[in-house]
């Protein structure tokens, strides 16, 4: 009864083999790195009141 349990414990805690790294294209790596260092600024969304006015104006145009 203890043997299966011991085997499971040893299997769970044995040293894991790290996954092999996949080479990444240099251009993609540079692009990702530049985006991480210079993130785009936050986009300014219209307020609820402005959205209501815009929606009403678009409906009037139709």
Helices and strands as residue ranges (DSSP letters): H 2-13, H 26-37, H 48-61
